[in-house]
């Protein structure tokens, strides 16, 4: 016996969001509906890695969040026998592991793994409008992710509230929002270019400092060195196996000879608690700062006393992350712990370094391209993950000047880089730009951009057209 088809009235009741569940008020000719009523949701399927290739044979295989980079698809694998196909215009969302990365598919066809779902809009919704709305709702979906390995379920998406509005209004909103967001992106691009210029200038200053060029005049004025004509290579000497030439009274030393080192401990996630002693993990070493508010994780206060004592982090320690993305140099930044009053513990793959002397000088050296170039020459690891061993770091050479000159270098760097840092602070407005972007999107989906035409047909008529197809 065939299943009786539902009437339009029944389908309409299922599709509409109950008034008491409306997220916020919208114009009268808009309607809150469940997203499942205006999209087709496609779940991906994993295939054996034996069926994949890196030779661009077949169609791209979108394995997960790692393939969504800067709002574009980054393809690493292809497959000749796809099982679940996403087509151009689909909105792809990562739904397992790293959840909530979103992109509009610009490729003709892709195979989707089970870590990806595709939202395919029906005739009632413009793709671009749907994509913009998903960006405002994605945090809700991420909050709903459950499990040890976070996952967004089909129901999370299908039952999500969606503001349905006339197609012409969708088009007007999408066009206006794109214009506004384009201006924000342009501003952000200009800021990033300015920051890059500052970073290049900073790197050049540090490079001169650790080659002895910054204090060349100071040495001559203070008679700390003979006249240049009497020196080897014009005021510089070369030791065997040294990376480059340095002033005659400077010496090359291994980092292990000028600082003490400590590796982090492999704390187990099963021991994590909601409050206690915070772990310093790789994600907390963020853009050269100690960002303890980023995904904090804690160990119990009554954890093993010997481990707590051995792996405690104290003010003055310099921390280096030893793992990141291979070839991208997104780790190994020097972050100094300062002004932290609460206890901290050192997690695995982070190296703690404590200078024996010349603290400021050594800290600056660890930020220089001179150090980082050598650091990454030791990089190992697989396709995506890069690693540098602590023993390799200990073996890196550092040029050590006389103490009086080291103090002068510290003073000069403090003065030069202080001005750079103050200027750079003015440019740290990414959060403000992101707030402006979210405010623009919020206004768009509340009907506050001045684009709505109240005389246009109510959006519920659009929904009825789709539902009629289901009752034929």
N, C-alpha and C positions, 0 to 999 in steps of 0.2 A: 504493500500500500504506500503510495507516494506521500511525502510529507506535505501538508497543507501550507501554501505560501501565505505569508503575513500580509495584511493590508497596509496601505500607505500610512494610515493613521497609527498602526502598531509600530511600523518601522520608524516613523517620525518620533514617536514617544521614546523609542530606544536611542535614537540619534541625538536628541536634544539633552543638554545639561540642565538639570533641575535648577530652578531660579535660586534656591538657597545655596547652591554650590557654584554659582557664578563667581569667578575670581575677582571681577570688578565690573563697574557699569560701563556699557558701551552705547553708541548711538542707537536709536530706535529701529533703524532698518538693518541692523546687524543682529546676528544670533549666535549664542554660545552652543556649539555642538561638540560631540565627542570626535576626536580626530579620526577614529576608525571609520567614520561615516563619509569622510572626504578624501581618504587615501587608501591605497592598497599597500599592505605591509608585507615585505618579503624577507624571510629569514634565510640566512646563508647556510652553507653546508661544507664541512671540512672534507678534503680529499687526501689521499696518501701523498706524502712528499715525493714518492717515486714518480708520480704523474706530473710533477712540476719541473720546470726548467728555467734557466737564467739566460737562455739564448733567444728570447723574444719569439718563440714559436707558439702560436695559438693566440689566446686572449689573456690580458693581465689578470693575475690572481691577487685579490685584495685580502690579505691574511688577517689584518687587524689594525689597531690604532697606529702602529708604526708606519703604516702606508699613507697616513694622513698627515702631511707636513705643510705648515703655513697655508692652510686652506686649499691645498692641492693634493692630488694623488701622486705618491712616490712609489713607482712600481719596481719590484725586485724579482718577482717570479711570474712565469706565464704557464698556461695550461692548455692542452690541445683538446681535452675532453671535459668541458665545463658541465657542472651539474645545476648550479643556480646562477642565473645571469641577471646582472644589473645593466640597465640601458642608459643612454645619454639623458640627462635631466633628472635622474633619480637623486634623492638626497640620502647620502650614506651616513650612518651613525655607528660608531664603535660601541658595542653593547656588552663586551666581556673584558675583564682585566682593567685596562685604562679606558674608562667609559666616557662618553660624551663628546668625542671628537666628531665634528660634522663637516661635510664637504658636498658640494653639488658635483655630480659625476659629469665630466666633460668628455670622457672617452665613449666611443660607440658602444662597446660591450666590455663587461668585466665579470669574472667569477667571484662570488662572495663566499667567504668562510663563515663559520657560525659565530665569529666574533663581530660580524657586521650585519646590520639590517638595512634595507632600502625602503624609503618612503616614496611611493609613486603617486603623485596627485591625480585625482579624478578631474573631470571637466569643470567642476565647481571651483577649483583652486588653481591659481597661477603658481608655477614652481618657485619663482623668485620670492613671492609673498610667503609661501610655506617655509622656505629656507630662512627668511628673515625672522619669522615667528619662532621657529625652532631655536634660534639663537637666544631669544628672550626666555624660552622655557627649559633650556638644556640643564640649568642648575637644578630644577625640580626633578628632572629625570635622573640626574647624578645622585641626588639625595635619596631617591627611591632604590638605587642599586643595592642589592642584597647579596649575602654570601661571603665566604672567606675570600674567594675571587669575585669581586663585585660584578653584578650583572643586571642589566636593564631587561625587564621581561616584555613580551609582546603586549600584555595587558597594560603595562605602564604607559606605552605609547598609544595604543588603541583607545584607552579611556581618558587620555589627556584632553583637557578642555581646549577648544580651538574657536577663535572668533571668525565666524563666516560672514562675509559681506559681499555686496554686489561686485561683479567682475571688474567693472570700470573703476570702482573705488580701489580694489586691490591693485590695479595697474597704476593708478595715480599715487597711491601710497608707496608702492615698490620703487617707482621712478624718483619720487621725492626723497625717500630714505637713502637710495643709492647715491643721489647727488650730495646729500648731507654727509654720509659716511665717507664719500670720496674726498671731501674737504678735510675731514678728520684724518684720513689716511695720508693725505698730502702733508698735513702739519706734522704727523708722526714721522714721516719720511725725512722731512727737513731736520727734525730734532735728532733722528738717528744719524744723519750725515754729519751734523755738528758734533755729536758725541764721538763719532769715529775719528774726526779731526783732532778732538781733544785727546783721545786715546793714543793716536799716532804721535802727537806732540809729547805726551807723557812718556811713551816708550822711548822716544829719542832722548829725552832728558835723562832717564834712568840709564840708557845705554852709555851716554857720555860719562855719567857718574862712575860706572864700574869699569871704565877703560882709563880712568884718570884724567880725562879731558876736561871735566867740569872744574877740577881744582888745579889745572896746570899753572895758571897765573898765580894762584894762591901759594903754590909750592915755591915758585921763583921769588915772590915777594917776601916770603918768610925764610928764604935761604935754606930750605930743607933739602935742596937738591943742587947739584953742580950745574954750571951753565950747559945748555943744550948741546953745544959743540963737543963737549967732553963725554957725552953719553952715547950709549949704543942705541942705534935706530932712533935718533932724535928724541931723547928724553925717556926712552922706554927700554926695558930689558926683556929677554925671552927665555923662559925656563923650558927645559925639555918636556915635551908632551903637554904643554900648556895650551889652552884654547885660543889665546891671542896674546899679544904683547901688552905689558903693563908697566907703570913707572918702576924705576930701579929699586926703590925701597919697599915696594909691595911684594907680597908673597902669595903663591897659590896654595890653598889648603882645601882638604875635603870637608864637606859639611859636617861629617861625623866628628871632625876634630874641633869644631867650633860650637857645637850644639849637642844636646842630648835628644834622643828620639824615643818615641813610644808608639807602638801600634795599638789600634783599637781592639776591642773584644767582641766576639761573635755572640751577642746577646740574642736569646731565642724569643720569637714573637709570642710563644705560648705563655711567657712570663710577663708580658706587658700588662700594665694596669692603667686605670684612668687618671690617677694622681700618684705622685711619688718623685723620683729623681729622673729628670729628663735626659734622654739620650741625645747626643749630638750625632746626627746621621748626615749622609751626603747631601740630602735635600735641604739641610739647614745651612750649608755653606753656599749661599746664593748670591751671585753677582758681587763677589768680594766682600760680602757682609755675612755676619752671623745672624741668620734669620730664624730665631727660635720659635716663632709663631707659625712656621710652615709645617703642617702635619706633625704636631708634637707627639712623642711617644715616651712612656714613662716605665721605670722599673720600680718595684716595691721598696719602700724605705728600709725594710728588714732583709733586703737581699744580702747575699754573701758579703760579709764585711771586708774580707781580703780583696775580693774583686772590686768592690766599691773604692777601696783605698788605692788600689793599683791603677785603676782606669778613670780616676777623677780628673776632670779638666779644671784648670785654675786660670785666673787672670794673668795675662802675659804669654800664655801658650799660643803658638802659631799652629794653625791647623791646615792640613792639605788633604783634599780628597784624592784618592788614588784610582778611582774608576769613573768612567764616563762613556761617551759615544766615541767610537774609534774614528780617528782622523779629524774630529771636529774640535779638538782642544777645548772642550767645555768642562774641564776639571783641572785639578792641580793648582787652583788659585790659593794664594796665601791669605788667610783670614786670622786676625789676631783677636783673642778673647780679651775684652776690656769692659770694665764696669758691670760685670755680671755678679749678682749677689747670691743667686740660688745655686745649689750644687748641680753639676753636670757630669755625665759619663760619656766616655769615648767609644763609639761604635766601630765595628770592623770596617776596613777599607778607608779609614781616615788615619792619617799620621799626625802625631803631635810633635812639635819641634820646639825646644826651649834653648835659646842662645846662651852660651857661657859668658859672653861679653858682646859689646857693640850691638845691642838688641835692635835698635832702630835701623842701623846699617844693614844688618842681616835680613831684617823684615823687608826693607826696600829691595834688596837683592832678589828675594824670592818672588817679587812682583815683576821683575824685569824680564824682557824678552831674551836676554842672555841666559837666564836660568831656565825659562820655559822651553826654549829651543832644545836645550840639552835634556830637560825632563822628558819631552815627548819623543826624543830619539830612542828612549828605552821602552816605548809603548809596545805592548803585546796584546793578544786577545783575539776573539773570533770576528765574525762578520760585522756585528754592530757594537759590541762592547770592547772598550779599550781599557787596559790596565797598566800601571807602572808600579813596580815593586819598591818596598821601603828601602831595601838594600841598595837599589839603584840610586835612590834619592840621596842616601848617605854618602855615596861615592862621588857625587857631583862636586866639581871644584868651584871655589869661591875666591875672588881676589881680595886679599886682606891688606889694607894700607896701615901705616903707623896710626896709633890711637888718636893723636892730635888731628891728623888728616881725616880720619873716619868721622870725628865729631864735626869737622868743618863740612864734610859731605852731607852729614845728617842735617846740619843747619841750612845748607843751601837747598837741599831737596825739600825740607819742610817749608821754606819760603816760596820756592818755585811752584811746588805742587799744591800748596795751600790755595794760591790764587786760582789754579786750574780747578781745584775741587769746588771752590765757592762758585765759580762760573758754571760748573757742571750741575750743581744743585738746582740752578735756575731751570735747567733743561729736564730735570727729573719730574716730568708732568705726565708720564704714561698713565698713571692711575686717574688723573683728571680727564685725560682724553678718553679712557675707557668708560669713566662715569658719564661723560658727555655722549658717548656712543650708546650706552644703555638707556640714558634718558631719552635720546632720540627714538630708539626702538620702542620704549615704553609709551611715549606720546603717540607714536604711529598706531599702536594696537589698542589705544584708548580712544582713537578718533579725534586727537587733539592737534593734528598737523594742518587743519584748515582745508582739508581736501574733500571732506564728506559732502555729498549732495543728498539731503533728506528726501528729495522728491523721487529718488531712484527706488526701484522695486525692492521690497524687503528680501533679505538674503534667504529667508525660509523657502522662497519660491525656487531658488537654485537647488536647495536640498531636495525639494520634492521632485525635481526633474531627475535627479540621480536615483531616488528611491523608486520612481515609476519603472525604471529599467529592471528593478528587482522583482516586480510583481507581474511583469509581462509573461 
